[in-house]
């Protein structure tokens, strides 16, 4: 079997490719707005915790309501669900623009708007996940997952440069206007060009919402390998979200850092993920997808965090970003293929939503905890150390050294989680079933 995309494959994937390309364009617009608002909020508040709370507000409704969103997704029309959620999300972006134009935008407004966006993403994501399954032949699961990772990587590369350029020449208003234009292109393409087949489950449509939602959790109780994989990634997400909360605080604060340095590190991450996505697209199915997932995550956790902790300059941070993020697309492609091939299509909306609740509830916790640890624990602790002491030699002195110390702790925690995954026999059973 050929493992690259042939002309016949491309014809099979026509609807998916249209959806993927236009949604990627819209994601680019949204990513530029998010980047610009993070810079704006940090300039306004100067606090890692205040900035991290933007992500907390996005994820809290996502985690709290995901368990019900899957049951709704399995009974609602997928295309209509995605269109409505996109419209509401675009309306919140327009609200940001109006508040900015009238000079009334505050960090509190962004918290509320991010919460609404998080709620829309809660409903849209399971519908989008199932849509990709419905539009993709089973033998191309790894390739479509790699394409999604490829577009995400490309967005990570060009977002900092484009957002910074737009901020310099047009200000935050220009960034938001571009976001709205990309939304319009994606919305019209989905409305007019993409037909999504429905995998209807009449039993689900006739069930009470709570019972249908509970079936996703019941499936996980019966399939412990899937449950253990999800809980392992909940622990990884806790580490990763603390990393994301601490990263801007360190790079924007230390000597040799700043907005340009943060953009460069993000671009390095994007380049690494682009290369990793290409590998996932071209490589054949591995002997063991579970082994590939665990190995990729172990490499990621054991490189980026430690180079951020002990590196003192932009080249070291970029090297950490490359080594840490290169394996992620290959990990994601194999994890996605493993889940889509294992879980029945008719159950995927409910199971993926149960997954979202269990696997992603640690993300808002991690963002809040990471910001709090930087502001209240590690930075004060490092400010009290004496010059020439071991902590000062390892992590430096001054603002940003506390975040560097936190990265060392996160690296050790991430490696420990990967070791636990590697020895979990329930996870291994997913491939033997």
KARA-V949220 format. One record per helix or strand of 3 or more residues. SS is the DSSP state (2 for helix, 1 for strand). FROM is the first residue (numbers start at 1). LEN is the number of residues. If there is no record, write none. Layout:
BEGIN
SS:FROM:LEN, SS:FROM:LEN
END
This chain:
BEGIN
2:7:6, 2:14:32, 2:48:28, 2:78:24, 2:107:29, 2:138:32, 2:171:23, 2:202:5, 2:209:14, 2:224:28, 2:259:24, 2:289:13, 2:304:7, 2:314:13, 2:328:15, 2:345:39, 2:390:6, 2:401:22, 2:425:8
END
